[in-house]
Amino acid sequence: MSMGDRGGKRVSGGLGTPGATEARGAPGGLPWADVLLASVASVSWALVAMAGVAALGLHLLGADAAGALGPMTAAVVVLGAGGSVTPSGDVSAFGLTGAQAKTAVEITPLGVSLAGAVLLAFFFLRSLRAAGAVLPGAELAARAGGVVVLFVGVVAGLAWAGHDLVTIDGTSLGLDTEKPPGGGGVSIPGLGDLGDLGDIGGLLPDRLGKLADAKAQVGFTVNTADSLAGAVFWVLGVLLIALLASRRSPLPRGWEWVHRVVRPAASALVAVALVAVVAGLAAAAYAMVGDAHPGRIAGAALLGAPNGVWLALPLGLFVPWNGHATGALVKVLPDPLDKLLGFKNDQSVSLGRLAELDGRVWLLAVATGVVMLYAGVLAAARTPVRGLSAGAFAGRCAVALGAVTAVALPLMVWLTGVSADASLSVLGFNAFGAGVELHGNAGLALVLGAGWGAVAGGVGALLAYGVGAAGRRVAPQAGPASLPAPGGPSADEVYGRAGPYSPSPVYRPPHDETNPYLRGPGDGVG
């Protein structure tokens, strides 16, 4: 088939398969087979990654010692997809009744979420690039809708599977032994001896000997309705961020301004957020060296490294937090946060208060400032200059990065918020009367995000402009990096015209003596 014969068909790579052709059939029709295949691949790879990270993290933490790993993995995947889990059960044997026996967990294991989001976005965006330079709005809606419907359907199945019973007996809690002098520890499956958990005796009947043989079944159940609603918002959020941050994926006609203005700043901010997570994982790997329980550090990093990193970024930009922690969950918090939150009443968490406990915390502000400046330089390198002066170019980059950061920072604050109130075993974690609350100020995060983003975007643009890096990494969809000088050749003559049917301009006029195509038969080279 010649190249001219392909005019009535659409070359579709689907998931990147080169050379595959697909007839659309009726004019304006959608490639439903390609849509279905791309949706299945995107959702399947995303859920495989989420399940793998969840199962490995729980195993490394030792949570499977308290119950079946399969249902716990399903529950953690649902949590990572924006769902919720309610643990409850028969705990009357331990002196807990009524409201004391109810537990609630509202925390998103962002390590699981990030693994699924990266693969979901990768395969979804890869399927879009076969559509050409412009993607019809109807096709974009169909592709996104297919991913949403399939993902929510799979989460519904996980919600059905994400429930189990964990049996706890008195002997596993050490109730048949005397408390060592000077306090002692309670062995917690997956976390070992966490030391004194507080006045546990106040929660238990007097005759501990009988409780040594007592057993209780504590269950956890996925809230189906809440989890399905959370899954819809999760997958829509992932697809939206992917479309805004992918500089080379096609968009519907009329969205050209997104290529030029939004995508350079959004892609730069997403890039630095991912680099920060990699740095957090590297720090966890360094902490594993020489530690007595490296598996626990690895498991915690797999499940929660983005939680810690994306909590630190707003904190380093002076976003205030409030919270408290009680019981065994205090010891899960990093130092010096555990010292500040180890009270029943809410405490204000700010960079200044943490620095009073450990002066090295100020390094977080320096590191966060460097990260934001890097985002500004990267956004400037990806933004078309278009003949603007240094000041005008810096203003454009400042506005774009400020607007994107104003949305991203409250999103980080919301994602990393923690609310857990655990009376007994929750996914392998035993804690009597333990709880933790930590929430940031989303409104102030929006204001600070706009300010910090504008400063970083402006300064980064000036730096990039000064060294000649401005516009050096502009994507083809955003147009030419800069406009030609007045009086010179037009932009169409300089950019984008070269090809098999529009060859690039020659560097010198053609001559009959040197051009064989301009010589007649029998003419010598002479």
N, C-alpha and C positions, 0 to 999 in steps of 0.2 A: 504494500500500500504506500502510495506516495504521500508526502506531507500535505499536499493539497486535498487529499481524500479525507482528511480528518476534520474537515470543517463542520460536518453534521454530528460529530460525536465529541464526547468530553473525555479527555485523558484523566483518569482517576487513579491515584495511587492508593486510595483507601487508607491503609495503615502504612503507606510508604512503599507499596509494591510498584516498582517502575514498570512502565510499558503497558499496564492494564488499561483497557478502554471499556467505557460503559455508555451505552446508548441511553439517553434520557427518555426516549419514547415520545410521548406527546410534548409539544412545546410548553415550557414552563414547568415540566414535571420535576419531581425530586428523586434523587438516587436512593430509594428506600433501602435497597440491599446494602449499599455502602454505609448508610446511616445506622442500620441495625448492627452491622459488623463492627463499626467504630465504637458504638455504645457498649457492646458486649466486651470488646477488648479493653476499653478504658475502665469500665467498672470491675472487670475480673482482675486485672493487674492491680488496681487500687486496693481491692479487698484482700488479695493475696498478700500484699505488702503490709497492710494493717494487721491482718491476722498473724503474720510471721513476727512482726515487731512485738505485738501484744503477748503472744505465747512465749517468745524467747525472754522478754522482759520479766514476765511473771515467773518463769522457771528460774531465772537467775536470782530473783528475789526470794525464791523458795516458797512462793505462794501455793504451788501445787502440793505441798506437804499437808495442807489443811483441807483440800477438796480436789474435785476433778478439774483438770486443766482446760478441757474443752469448753464447758459452760462459762468458766471464768474468762477465757479468751473471747468468747462471743460477747459477754457483757462489757469487757474493756473496749472491744471494737465499736460497740454501740455508743459507749461513752465518748470515744474518739470522734464519732460521727455526729456529735451534738446531742446524744440521747441522755437518759438519766436512769439510775439504778436505785432501787429501794431495798435495802437489807432489812430483814425482820425475822422473827422466829420465836420459839418457845424458850425464853430465858428466865422463867419464873423460878427455876431451880437455883439460880444464882442470886435471888433476891431482887431481881429487876422486874417490875410490872408496869403496866400502863404506859405512860409517856416515856418512862425510862427505857422501855424495851424497843422503842421506835428509833430507827436510825435513818439518816439521810446523807447522801453523798452527791455533791455537785462539784465535780472537778473534771476537767478535760485533759486526758493524757495526750498532750500535743505532739509527743514523739510518734504516737500512733496516727494522729491526725495528719501530721506533716508527711509521713511516709505515703499515706494514701493520696493526699492532695498532689504531691509531686508527680506520681505515676498517672493519676487521673488527668491532670493538666497536660502531661507530656503526650499521651496517646490521643487525647481529644484535639489538641492543637496540631498534632501531626496529621490527623485526618482532615483538618481544614485546609492544609496547604496544597491539597490536590485540586482545590476549587478554582485556582487561578488568582489573579490580582484582586478581584472583587468578588465577594461572597454574597449571594442574594440573601436578603433578610429572612425570607421564608425557610431557606435551607439552614441558616444558622439557628433559627428557632427550632426546627425539626431535630437537628443534631443535639442541641442542648436539651430539648425535651426528652429525647430518647435516653440520654444519660441520666437525667433526673428520675424518670419513671423506673428504669432498671435498678438504679442504686437504692431508691426507696423500697422497692420490692425485696431486694436482698436484705436490707436492714430489717424489714418486717420478719423475714425468716430468722435472722439472728436474734431478734427480740423474743421470738418463740423459743429458741434454744438457750437463751441466756438466763437460765435460772437453775439453781441447784441448792442442795442442803449441805452445810458444813457441820459435822458433828464434833463437839468439843466436850471433853471429859475433865473431871477435876484433877486427875493425875497429870494431864498434860499442862495444867496451869500451876502445878507444884503446890496444890492445896493440902496434900498429905504430908508435907514436910514443914518443919519449923522455919521461921524466917531467920536468916543469919543475923548475927549481931551487927548493929550499925546500919541496918537497912539491907535490902536484898533486891534481887531482880526477878522478874517474871519472864520466862522464856516465851518469846513471841515467834510463832512459825514464820520463817522468812526473814526475821529481823534480829533474832537472837535475844540476848539479855540487854534490855534497855534500862535496867536499873529500876529505881523506885517509881512506881506509877501513881503514887499518891496514897490516900487512905482507902485502900481497897476494902479493908475490913468493915468500913462503914456501910458498904453496899451489900455485905454478905451476912447471912444468919450466923449465930454464935457458934454452932457446932460444925466446925470446918471438917471434922473427921467424916461426917456423913456426906458432906459435899465432895469428898475425895473420890467417891464412887458415882457421883451424879453425872449425868450426861444431858446435854442440851443440843438441839438442832437449830442452827441459825441459817436462814436462807437468804438469798438475794434474787430479786426479780427485776427484769427490765420493764420499765413503764412504756408500754407499746405506743400509746397515743402521743405522749410527749416525745418519745424517741423518733417516731415517724415525722413529726413536725420539725424536730431538730435536724433530721437528716435532709429534709427539703431545703432548709436554710443553709445547711452546711455545703451541700453540693452546688447550690446556686452561687454561694459565696466563692467557692473554689473556682467555678467556671468564670465568674465575673473578674476575679483577680487575674486569672490566667489570660483572659482576653485583653485586659488592660496592660498587662506586663509583657506580653509577647509582641515584640516589635516587628516580626516578619510574618505574622499570621494575617490572612485577609479579613477584611471587614466589609459590611454593606456599603453601597455607594452613598455618599453624603457624610461619611464618618472620617473623612480625610484629616480633620483637625485632631482626632484622637491620635493618629499616627504622629503628627508633628508636635503636639503639646503634651498630651497625657502620657503616652507610652514611654517616652524617654525618662520622665521622672518616676513613673510607677515601676518600670523595669529596674532602675537603679536602686530604688528603695527595697524592692523584693530581693535583689542580689545581695545587698549588704545584710539584710535580715537572715538570709540563708548562710552567708559567710559567718555571721555571729553564732549561729547554731553549730556550725562546724568547729568554731573556736571553743564553744562550750563542750562539745564531745572530746576535743583534744585535751581540754583541762581535766575532764573526767578520766581519760586514759592515763594522764600523768598522775592523778590521784590514786589510781589503781596500783601503781608501782610501790611495792613495799607494804601495801595495806593487807591486814589479816583476812579481809573478806572482799576480794576484788570483784567477785561475782555480783555482790549486792550493788556496788558502785556502777558496774556495767548495766545491770538491770534497771536501776534508777535513771541512768543517763538515757537508755533507750526509750523509756516511757516518758521522762519528764525533762530532758535537757532543754527543749524549746520553752517549756514553762518557766524555767529559771532564767534563761537568756532573755526572753521577751518580757519578763517582769523587770529585769535589770535595766533594759533600755529605757523605758519610761522613768524608772527611778533615777537613772543617771541624768535625765533631762529635767529633773526636779519635779516630777509629778508626785503628789503626796498620796500615801496609802493609809488605810486604817484597818486594824484587825486585832485579833487575840488568838491565843492557843492555850489549850489545857491538856493535861494527861500526857499519854505517850506520844501524841502527835507533836508536842513541843520539840522532841528530840529528832524529829524528821527534818525540821527546818535548818537551813544552813546558818552558820555563825557569821555575824552576830545577830541575825534576825531572831534566833531562838531566845536570846536574852531580852530582846525588846518586846516580844509578843507573849512571853510566858506569864500572862496575867489573865484573869477572867474578864476584866473590863477592856473595852476597845482602847488601843493605843495608836497614836499617830506615828506613822513610819515615813520618815523622810531621809534624804541623804545626810542632812546635818545631824540628826539624832543618831543615825548609825555611825557616823564619823566620831561621835563622842565616845562610842564604845570601841571603835577600831579606826584609827586615823587613815589606814590604807584604803578605806572606802572611797576617799576622794579620788583615787585612781579610776574609779568607775566613771566619774564625770569626765575625766580626761579621755578615757577610752571611748565613751559615747560621743564626745565631741569629734574625735578623729573619725569615727564611723560615719557621722552625719556629713562631715566635710568630704569624705570619700564618696558618699552618695551624691553630693553636689557636683564634684568633678566628673563623676561617671555620667550623671544626667546631662551635663554640658557637652561632653564628648558625643552624646547620642542625640543632641538637639540641633536641627539645622540652623546655621547662622543667618543665611539669606540676606547678606549684605548689611546686617545690623552693626551698629557701633558697639563698642565694649559695654557701655552703660545700658543701652537698650537690650542687648543680649543678656546681660546679667539680670536685668529686671524681668525679662521673660522667664528665665530659669528660676528666679526666686519665687515668682508667682506660682509656677507649675509645681515645684517641689514643696512649697508651703501648703498648697491645696492638698496634695497627695498625703503629706505627713499629717495634716490636720485630720484626715480620715483614718490613717493607719495607726496613729498612736492611741486613740480611744479604742480601736479594735483590739490592739495588743492588751490594753488594760482590761477589757471585757473578757478576752480569751483566757488570761492568766489569773482571773479571780478564782478564789478557792472558798468553798463552803463545805465542811464535813463535820458531822456530829455522829460519832460512832460509839455505841455502847458495848458492842461485842464484835465478833469476827466479821470483817468486811473484805471479801476477796482474799482471805488468808491473813488478814491483819487483825490481831486481837487487842482491843483497847477498851478498858472500862472508863466511862465518863470522859472520853477524849474528844476533843474538837478543835477545829481551826477555822478562822474566818479571816480573809484577807481580800480587800477590794480597794481599787484605786479610784481616784476622782476623774471620771470620764470627761466631764465638762471642762475642767482645767487642762486635761490632756489635749483636748481639741485646740484650746487657745495656745498652749505651749508648743504643740505640734506645728501649728501654723507659723509661729514665730521662729522656732528653731529651723524649720524647713526653709523658710524664706531667707534666713541668714546663711544657712549652709548652701542653698542654691545660688545666691548672689555671689558669695565669696568663692565658691567652687567654680562658677562660670568665669569670674575674673581671672582666677588662676589658670583655667584651661585656655582662655582667650590669650593670656599673656605668653604662654608657652607654645601656642599654635595647636593645641589639642582640641579646641572647640569644633564640634561638628565632624570630627575625624571618624566617628563610628556611627554615622547616620544610617539607618536602615533604608533600603530602596523604597519601601512603601511611604516613607516620610518625604520623599522628593530629594532634590539635590541639596548638598550640604550648604552651598552658598550660591548666590546669583552672580552671573558674569558682570564685568565692568561695563558701564555705559558706553555705547558706541561699538562694543565688541559683538561677537556672534551671540545669537539668542540662546536661551537655555536649552531649547529643543535641539539646537545644532551642536551643543556641547555634551548634553547628557541624554542617555537613554535611546539614541537613534541608531546606534550601531547594531548590526545583526545580519542575518543571511540575506534579507531583502533591503536593508538600509545600511550599506557598508559605511564604515567610519571615513571621515575626510582624509584625502591623501595629503602627504606632507610637501609635495612639489607638483607642478603642472605636468600632465602626461606629455610625452614626446614619442613621435613615431619611431625614432631610432631605438628607444629602450622598451617600448611597450609592444610585445609580440602580437597583441590583439588588434593593434592599429596598423599593422603592416599588411600589405596585400600579398597574394601568392607570388612567390618568386622574388620578393624584395629581399635584398641582402641586409646583413646587419650593418655593413658599411661603417 
